[in-house]
Amino acid sequence: MPGWTRLVIAYGIAVLIGGIATTILSTQVVLQYLVNAGAGMPLNVRLDATLTDLAGFAPTLILLTAIGYLIAFPVARLISRQLGALRTFGYVLSGFVTIMVMIYAIELFYQTVLASTITPIGSGRDLWGLLIIGIGGALGGWVFALLAKPGR
């Protein structure tokens, strides 16, 4: 398979996995905030909320992840060529940072353009939530590193 075809397929799979994983983690972080506030959260409610977010929130998050990865992955490639052995780590880190930057950009948009004080993505309200949802982006980066590896 030509190198560019492998890269396009790897990118598409990474975007889907990263976006879906970030959606699931985001849902669980928000539900845990509710548990911490005293709400009961049975498994069926968690599952229903997750499926609802996968249907409603995931398409937008996948699109934003696709845009973020289009910027982050080429940068990771350039840097990893200079560093050599840290190729996989570079893509994992770039996926993680993609989610952080995306959340920050959304917050900034809401504050400056819409003059709003709400937090549009509840899981990004605090550092722990951001770190947890960043794992979804990191997973996408790891998948890309694995699938886009030359010689596969």
Salt bridges, closest charged atoms under 4 A:
none
